[in-house]
Amino acid sequence: MATEQTWQWRVDVGAARRVVALSGEIDMSGADRLDDLLHETIAQAGTVEVDLAGLTFIDSTVLSTLVGAHHHAADRGVDFILVNAAGQVRRVLDMTGIMQMFGGVADPPPAAI
Amino acid sequence: MASGGTDDVGAGWRTARGADEAALLSEEITAARVTPLRHAVAAAARSAGLVGHGLEDFVLAVHELVTNVVRHGGGSGEVRLWQNFDLLTCQVRDNGPGLGEVDVALPSPGEVGHRGLWLAQQLTEGLMIDNSGQGTTASVTARLPARSTMNEGR
């Protein structure tokens, strides 16, 4: 089922920490790929940070993917963190209580200059 | 995208609705069409005057209903969007086995799944589910913001 790619990802690989930066719109057509990506990353790092800054749309299937990855990481003793959620993404995470489960979101720090 | 073979159904729907209703969109649902359908609904709702969070919320609500059709409603169906004065309604129909017990409660944050209908309900003026006929029909409604015609006295 070929559909146009509506989202992108990039992984910054550190020694102990990996940052998965997501951008675009993710819905049910991308949820499985996202699930694979998060599981692969969780298998390879002690801390996984998911940077949501570039995401403009998520749906309930993506919420499920994030919750599932959270459990998977917890089982393996991996810290799994969401950062920089904004707009629609932030509102949906907040209203479903998922952001609170992740221990709140690390907002971009107020420019400490 | 021509639907083909469903002309009778379409005609029935049209006559069942009032003269004040303006049809904005009518599309078939398939798994491959979920994303383009969302974009089409967003464009139509924006043209009708929905903006900002209201637009985002309505688009996600409709998308959740469409996703339900693909995942649980037999995989195919139909989306219709229309405007009636300041109300925008989107109806999503499938030919699936029906939802059975309809539970729209918010699951606990740690639960995987079951948030679609709750989101559709929370993000709109109302969610209606009709399981009485063949398949399931779900509708969500949004209220359009007042156009810049009049200021209500304050």
Chai-1 contact restraints between the chains, C-beta under 6 A:
chainA,res_idxA,chainB,res_idxB,connection_type,confidence,min_distance_angstrom,max_distance_angstrom,comment,restraint_id
A,M1,B,A31,contact,1.0,0.0,6.0,A-B,restraint_1
A,M1,B,A32,contact,1.0,0.0,6.0,A-B,restraint_2
A,T3,B,A32,contact,1.0,0.0,6.0,A-B,restraint_3
A,T3,B,T35,contact,1.0,0.0,6.0,A-B,restraint_4
A,T6,B,T35,contact,1.0,0.0,6.0,A-B,restraint_5
A,D27,B,T35,contact,1.0,0.0,6.0,A-B,restraint_6
A,M28,B,T67,contact,1.0,0.0,6.0,A-B,restraint_7
A,S29,B,T35,contact,1.0,0.0,6.0,A-B,restraint_8
A,D59,B,H63,contact,1.0,0.0,6.0,A-B,restraint_9
A,S60,B,E64,contact,1.0,0.0,6.0,A-B,restraint_10
A,S60,B,R115,contact,1.0,0.0,6.0,A-B,restraint_11
A,S60,B,G116,contact,1.0,0.0,6.0,A-B,restraint_12
A,S60,B,L119,contact,1.0,0.0,6.0,A-B,restraint_13
A,L63,B,R115,contact,1.0,0.0,6.0,A-B,restraint_14
A,S64,B,V112,contact,1.0,0.0,6.0,A-B,restraint_15
A,S64,B,G113,contact,1.0,0.0,6.0,A-B,restraint_16
A,V67,B,V112,contact,1.0,0.0,6.0,A-B,restraint_17
A,G68,B,V112,contact,1.0,0.0,6.0,A-B,restraint_18
A,Q88,B,E56,contact,1.0,0.0,6.0,A-B,restraint_19
A,T96,B,R115,contact,1.0,0.0,6.0,A-B,restraint_20
A,G97,B,P109,contact,1.0,0.0,6.0,A-B,restraint_21
A,I98,B,P109,contact,1.0,0.0,6.0,A-B,restraint_22
A,M101,B,P109,contact,1.0,0.0,6.0,A-B,restraint_23
